[in-house]
């Protein structure tokens, strides 16, 4: 190879690294952005700007580090360590708010001893703005809560159960179907329940463009003793006419589904 071709290859490689900051993330990586958006708030003549971000990581090791790998105002790439927010069985949630730097482009770096994983939006990085946001994989569970009730009839008292929650959705189309596919008997039978539109995510001073919240609730049925958990995933289907009509996106907890204890009030996020 000639020296000129070597130089051209080096330039191309440098441009790729400068643009992405990381290599292309595999679809089965154990890390996924939940939601992120920029915020600005002015008070007493001062203006504060930051990024609100939530990330889910598969719990593959006790020791772990989750960072927002972001392009700063200086054009260089930096790492900001995210805080641990909660443990939910086989996954953890990390995030940041008021002290997380404002950025317009970022990826997520997840490190455990001997391993490094990325979510860089399929190699394109995530782009956000002030009151404009992104949802990992276009759909992510926001939270789900189990409920127990009691109903009387014919001299008997029946125990009922259901679960309810909310879903983050990237607003890719006006017409859409958002919902939850669940099983109450350990996976023997499955049912779909459609969600209802709530509105855009509300930031500190404005609505967040591009990110919606949808709410769902499964039917109130007799408690099914075949399983002590609900098993489920959430989905989002494009409804607008065009080449993407019918495309369906899933959040199924890294391919393992979500498991929610039926104990009343149990919540996962």
C-alpha positions in Angstrom: 0.0 0.0 0.0 1.3 3.5 -0.9 2.0 6.1 1.7 -0.8 8.3 0.3 -3.3 5.4 0.7 -2.0 4.8 4.3 -2.5 8.4 5.1 -6.1 8.4 3.6 -6.9 5.3 5.7 -5.6 7.0 8.9 -7.7 10.1 8.2 -10.8 8.0 7.7 -10.2 6.0 10.9 -9.6 9.3 12.8 -12.9 10.7 11.5 -14.8 7.6 12.5 -13.4 7.7 16.0 -14.0 11.4 16.4 -17.6 11.1 15.2 -18.7 8.0 17.2 -16.3 8.1 20.1 -16.9 4.3 20.3 -17.3 1.2 18.2 -20.7 0.1 17.0 -22.8 -1.5 19.8 -24.2 -5.0 19.3 -27.9 -5.4 19.5 -27.5 -7.8 22.5 -25.3 -5.5 24.6 -26.2 -5.6 28.3 -26.8 -1.8 28.5 -29.6 0.4 27.1 -30.6 4.0 27.4 -33.9 4.4 29.1 -34.5 8.1 28.5 -32.4 11.3 28.2 -33.2 15.0 27.5 -31.6 18.4 28.1 -32.9 20.9 30.6 -32.4 24.6 31.2 -33.8 26.7 34.1 -33.3 30.4 34.7 -33.8 32.0 38.2 -32.5 35.2 39.8 -30.5 36.1 36.7 -28.7 32.8 36.6 -29.2 30.0 34.0 -28.6 26.3 34.8 -28.4 23.7 32.2 -28.0 19.9 32.5 -28.9 16.5 31.1 -31.5 14.3 32.7 -30.6 10.7 31.9 -31.6 7.1 32.9 -29.8 3.9 31.9 -30.6 0.3 32.4 -27.8 -2.3 32.6 -28.0 -6.0 32.9 -26.6 -7.1 36.3 -23.7 -9.2 35.0 -21.3 -8.3 37.8 -21.4 -6.8 41.3 -18.7 -4.2 40.5 -19.8 -1.9 37.7 -19.3 1.6 36.3 -21.8 3.3 34.0 -20.8 6.5 32.2 -22.3 9.0 29.8 -19.6 9.4 27.1 -20.5 12.8 25.7 -19.2 15.5 23.4 -18.6 18.6 25.4 -18.9 22.3 24.4 -15.2 22.1 23.6 -15.8 19.5 20.9 -13.9 16.8 22.8 -15.2 13.6 24.3 -15.6 13.2 28.1 -16.9 10.7 30.5 -19.4 11.5 33.3 -20.1 8.8 35.9 -23.8 8.1 36.5 -25.2 7.4 39.9 -26.7 4.1 41.0 -30.5 4.6 41.4 -32.0 1.1 41.9 -31.6 -2.7 41.7 -34.4 -4.7 40.1 -33.5 -8.4 40.0 -31.4 -9.0 36.9 -30.9 -5.3 36.0 -29.9 -2.0 37.7 -30.8 1.6 36.9 -28.2 4.4 36.8 -28.8 8.0 36.1 -28.1 11.7 36.5 -29.9 15.0 36.8 -28.8 18.5 38.0 -25.0 17.8 37.9 -24.9 15.8 34.7 -23.3 18.0 31.9 -25.4 19.4 29.1 -24.7 17.8 25.8 -26.1 17.2 22.3 -24.4 13.9 21.5 -23.5 11.0 23.7 -23.2 7.2 24.1 -23.3 5.0 27.2 -20.2 3.1 28.4 -20.8 0.2 30.8 -17.7 -1.4 32.5 -17.4 -4.5 34.7 -14.1 -6.2 35.6 -12.6 -7.5 32.3 -15.4 -6.3 30.1 -16.6 -3.1 28.4 -20.0 -2.6 26.7 -21.6 0.2 24.8 -25.0 1.6 23.8 -24.3 4.1 21.1 -27.7 4.0 19.3 -26.6 1.4 16.7 -23.4 3.3 15.9 -25.1 6.7 15.4 -24.8 8.0 19.0 -27.8 9.6 20.7 -28.6 13.2 19.9 -30.7 15.4 22.2 -31.3 19.1 22.9 -32.8 21.5 25.3 -36.2 20.0 26.1 -35.7 17.4 23.3 -35.1 13.8 24.1 -34.3 10.3 23.1 -35.6 6.9 24.2 -33.4 3.8 23.9 -34.6 1.4 21.3 -37.6 3.8 20.8 -39.6 2.2 23.6 -38.7 1.5 27.3 -40.6 0.6 30.4 -40.8 3.6 32.8 -42.3 1.7 35.7 -44.7 -1.1 36.6 -46.6 -1.7 39.9 -48.4 -4.9 41.0 -51.8 -4.5 42.6 -54.0 -6.8 44.8 -57.7 -6.3 45.4 -60.7 -8.1 46.9 -64.2 -8.5 45.6 -67.2 -10.1 47.2 -69.9 -12.2 45.6 -72.2 -15.1 46.5 -71.0 -15.1 50.0 -67.4 -15.4 49.0 -64.4 -13.0 48.9 -62.2 -13.3 45.8 -58.6 -12.1 45.6 -57.9 -10.2 42.4 -54.7 -9.1 40.9 -53.4 -6.9 38.1 -50.5 -4.6 37.3 -50.2 -1.1 35.8 -47.5 1.2 34.7 -46.1 3.7 32.2 -43.9 3.4 29.0 -41.5 5.8 27.4 -42.0 6.2 23.7 -40.0 8.0 21.0 -42.5 9.9 18.9 -41.7 8.5 15.5 -45.3 8.6 14.1 -48.6 10.1 14.9 -50.5 6.8 14.7 -49.1 4.2 16.9 -49.9 1.2 19.1 -48.2 1.0 22.5 -48.9 -1.7 25.0 -47.7 -4.6 27.1 -47.6 -8.4 26.4 -47.9 -10.3 29.6 -48.5 -13.7 31.3 -49.9 -14.2 34.7 -49.3 -18.0 34.8 -45.6 -18.4 34.2 -45.7 -18.1 30.4 -48.3 -20.7 29.7 -50.7 -18.1 28.2 -50.0 -14.6 26.9 -52.2 -11.5 26.4 -51.8 -8.1 24.9 -53.1 -4.9 26.5 -52.9 -1.6 24.7 -51.8 1.5 26.5 -53.3 5.0 26.4 -51.5 8.3 25.6 -50.7 10.4 28.6 -48.7 13.2 27.1 -45.1 14.4 26.6 -42.5 14.0 29.3 -42.6 17.1 31.5 -39.2 18.7 32.3 -38.6 21.4 34.9 -39.8 24.2 32.6 -41.3 22.8 29.5 -42.5 19.6 27.7 -39.9 17.4 26.2 -40.1 17.2 22.4 -40.0 13.7 21.0 -40.6 11.7 24.2 -44.1 10.5 25.1 -45.5 8.7 28.1 -48.2 6.0 27.6 -50.0 4.3 30.5 -51.3 0.7 30.7 -53.3 -1.4 33.1 -54.0 -5.1 32.8 -57.5 -6.5 33.4 -58.6 -7.1 37.1 -58.8 -10.9 37.3 -58.9 -13.6 40.0 -55.4 -14.1 41.4 -53.7 -16.9 39.4 -51.7 -19.1 41.8 -49.8 -20.8 38.9 -47.1 -18.1 39.3 -46.3 -15.5 41.9 -45.0 -13.1 39.3 -46.2 -11.3 36.2 -44.0 -11.8 33.2 -44.1 -9.2 30.5 -42.5 -7.0 27.8 -43.6 -3.6 26.3 -44.0 -2.8 22.6 -44.5 0.1 20.2 -45.8 -0.3 16.7 -45.6 2.4 14.0 -49.0 3.2 12.5 -48.4 6.0 10.0 -48.4 5.0 6.3 -44.9 4.6 4.8 -42.0 2.2 4.6 -41.9 1.8 8.4 -45.6 1.1 8.9 -46.0 -2.0 11.0 -42.5 -1.8 12.4 -42.6 -3.0 16.0 -40.1 -2.1 18.8 -39.7 -4.0 22.0 -38.3 -3.6 25.5 -38.1 -7.1 26.9 -35.4 -6.6 29.5 -32.4 -7.7 27.4 -34.3 -10.6 26.0 -35.2 -12.1 29.4 -38.6 -10.4 29.9 -39.6 -8.4 33.0 -40.7 -10.3 36.1 -42.8 -8.4 38.6 -43.8 -9.9 41.9 -47.6 -10.0 42.5 -47.2 -8.7 46.0 -49.3 -5.5 46.3 -47.3 -2.4 45.6 -44.2 -4.0 44.2 -42.7 -1.6 41.7 -39.9 -1.9 39.1 -38.5 0.9 37.0 
